[in-house]
Amino acid sequence: MAEADSFRVTYHEPGDASGSAAGVLSIDTNQHITITSAEPEFASRLELAASSLNKSGAFLVKAKPPADAEPLSLHKRRVPREAPEARDAVIELLRKQYGLVLTANA
C-alpha cells in the first residue's frame, strides 16, 4: 500500500469563509483518496468526491489560454494521476467542485 498524507477537511458553502468541519481524509502517493472519518452531515459529499476522483485516470484543471484564444475563453488541461502536480490538482478539484478545503494534519 502506498504511503498517504492525512488532511482535515472543512466544507465551505459559496460565500462562507468560516466553513464547517467535515472530516478527515488521506491521499496516497497515487492520489487515491481514503475517508478516515466523516461528520454525518458531510459523509455523502466526501464519498461522492472520493469516488469520483478515485476512478479518474487524470484530472482536468484550469489552464492559461493560448495567445490566440478568444477573449474570456476558458481552457483546461489534463493532469495525469502520476504527474508531479497531480496532488495539487486533486486538492484544487476538491475545493472547486465539492467545497472541501484540505488542511494537512501535522
TORKOL-4160 file (C-alpha; in steps of 0.2 Angstrom, whole numbers, padded with zeros to 4 digits, m for minus):
106
<pt num="1" X="0000" Y="0000" Z="0000"/>
<pt num="2" X="0006" Y="0017" Z="m0004"/>
<pt num="3" X="0010" Y="0029" Z="0010"/>
<pt num="4" X="m0003" Y="0043" Z="0012"/>
<pt num="5" X="m0004" Y="0061" Z="0019"/>
<pt num="6" X="m0018" Y="0065" Z="0031"/>
<pt num="7" X="m0029" Y="0080" Z="0029"/>
<pt num="8" X="m0043" Y="0089" Z="0040"/>
<pt num="9" X="m0057" Y="0093" Z="0028"/>
<pt num="10" X="m0068" Y="0109" Z="0030"/>
<pt num="11" X="m0084" Y="0111" Z="0020"/>
<pt num="12" X="m0087" Y="0129" Z="0013"/>
<pt num="13" X="m0103" Y="0134" Z="0006"/>
<pt num="14" X="m0101" Y="0148" Z="m0008"/>
<pt num="15" X="m0098" Y="0164" Z="0001"/>
<pt num="16" X="m0094" Y="0156" Z="0018"/>
<pt num="17" X="m0077" Y="0160" Z="0024"/>
<pt num="18" X="m0078" Y="0150" Z="0041"/>
<pt num="19" X="m0083" Y="0133" Z="0035"/>
<pt num="20" X="m0089" Y="0118" Z="0044"/>
<pt num="21" X="m0078" Y="0103" Z="0050"/>
<pt num="22" X="m0082" Y="0089" Z="0038"/>
<pt num="23" X="m0070" Y="0075" Z="0042"/>
<pt num="24" X="m0053" Y="0068" Z="0039"/>
<pt num="25" X="m0046" Y="0060" Z="0023"/>
<pt num="26" X="m0030" Y="0054" Z="0016"/>
<pt num="27" X="m0022" Y="0055" Z="m0001"/>
<pt num="28" X="m0009" Y="0042" Z="m0006"/>
<pt num="29" X="0006" Y="0044" Z="m0017"/>
<pt num="30" X="m0005" Y="0038" Z="m0032"/>
<pt num="31" X="m0018" Y="0052" Z="m0027"/>
<pt num="32" X="m0031" Y="0040" Z="m0022"/>
<pt num="33" X="m0042" Y="0047" Z="m0008"/>
<pt num="34" X="m0047" Y="0037" Z="0008"/>
<pt num="35" X="m0060" Y="0044" Z="0020"/>
<pt num="36" X="m0053" Y="0042" Z="0038"/>
<pt num="37" X="m0068" Y="0049" Z="0046"/>
<pt num="38" X="m0083" Y="0060" Z="0041"/>
<pt num="39" X="m0096" Y="0071" Z="0051"/>
<pt num="40" X="m0113" Y="0063" Z="0047"/>
<pt num="41" X="m0120" Y="0078" Z="0038"/>
<pt num="42" X="m0105" Y="0078" Z="0026"/>
<pt num="43" X="m0102" Y="0059" Z="0024"/>
<pt num="44" X="m0111" Y="0058" Z="0007"/>
<pt num="45" X="m0102" Y="0073" Z="0000"/>
<pt num="46" X="m0085" Y="0066" Z="0005"/>
<pt num="47" X="m0090" Y="0049" Z="m0003"/>
<pt num="48" X="m0095" Y="0056" Z="m0019"/>
<pt num="49" X="m0079" Y="0067" Z="m0020"/>
<pt num="50" X="m0068" Y="0052" Z="m0016"/>
<pt num="51" X="m0077" Y="0040" Z="m0028"/>
<pt num="52" X="m0077" Y="0052" Z="m0042"/>
<pt num="53" X="m0059" Y="0057" Z="m0041"/>
<pt num="54" X="m0053" Y="0040" Z="m0037"/>
<pt num="55" X="m0060" Y="0032" Z="m0053"/>
<pt num="56" X="m0052" Y="0046" Z="m0064"/>
<pt num="57" X="m0035" Y="0042" Z="m0073"/>
<pt num="58" X="m0032" Y="0061" Z="m0075"/>
<pt num="59" X="m0038" Y="0077" Z="m0069"/>
<pt num="60" X="m0045" Y="0092" Z="m0079"/>
<pt num="61" X="m0038" Y="0109" Z="m0071"/>
<pt num="62" X="m0039" Y="0127" Z="m0077"/>
<pt num="63" X="m0026" Y="0132" Z="m0089"/>
<pt num="64" X="m0019" Y="0148" Z="m0096"/>
<pt num="65" X="m0027" Y="0151" Z="m0113"/>
<pt num="66" X="m0015" Y="0151" Z="m0128"/>
<pt num="67" X="m0010" Y="0168" Z="m0135"/>
<pt num="68" X="m0023" Y="0166" Z="m0150"/>
<pt num="69" X="m0038" Y="0161" Z="m0139"/>
<pt num="70" X="m0054" Y="0170" Z="m0140"/>
<pt num="71" X="m0056" Y="0184" Z="m0126"/>
<pt num="72" X="m0063" Y="0177" Z="m0110"/>
<pt num="73" X="m0062" Y="0159" Z="m0116"/>
<pt num="74" X="m0060" Y="0145" Z="m0103"/>
<pt num="75" X="m0046" Y="0132" Z="m0105"/>
<pt num="76" X="m0042" Y="0116" Z="m0096"/>
<pt num="77" X="m0028" Y="0104" Z="m0096"/>
<pt num="78" X="m0026" Y="0086" Z="m0092"/>
<pt num="79" X="m0015" Y="0081" Z="m0077"/>
<pt num="80" X="m0011" Y="0063" Z="m0077"/>
<pt num="81" X="m0013" Y="0054" Z="m0060"/>
<pt num="82" X="0006" Y="0051" Z="m0060"/>
<pt num="83" X="0011" Y="0069" Z="m0064"/>
<pt num="84" X="0021" Y="0079" Z="m0051"/>
<pt num="85" X="0007" Y="0092" Z="m0050"/>
<pt num="86" X="m0007" Y="0079" Z="m0048"/>
<pt num="87" X="m0009" Y="0081" Z="m0029"/>
<pt num="88" X="m0011" Y="0100" Z="m0031"/>
<pt num="89" X="m0024" Y="0096" Z="m0044"/>
<pt num="90" X="m0034" Y="0084" Z="m0033"/>
<pt num="91" X="m0034" Y="0097" Z="m0019"/>
<pt num="92" X="m0040" Y="0111" Z="m0030"/>
<pt num="93" X="m0054" Y="0100" Z="m0038"/>
<pt num="94" X="m0060" Y="0095" Z="m0020"/>
<pt num="95" X="m0061" Y="0114" Z="m0016"/>
<pt num="96" X="m0069" Y="0120" Z="m0033"/>
<pt num="97" X="m0081" Y="0106" Z="m0036"/>
<pt num="98" X="m0086" Y="0100" Z="m0019"/>
<pt num="99" X="m0082" Y="0115" Z="m0007"/>
<pt num="100" X="m0070" Y="0104" Z="0003"/>
<pt num="101" X="m0054" Y="0113" Z="0009"/>
<pt num="102" X="m0040" Y="0102" Z="0015"/>
<pt num="103" X="m0028" Y="0107" Z="0028"/>
<pt num="104" X="m0013" Y="0095" Z="0031"/>
<pt num="105" X="m0013" Y="0086" Z="0048"/>
<pt num="106" X="0004" Y="0089" Z="0057"/>
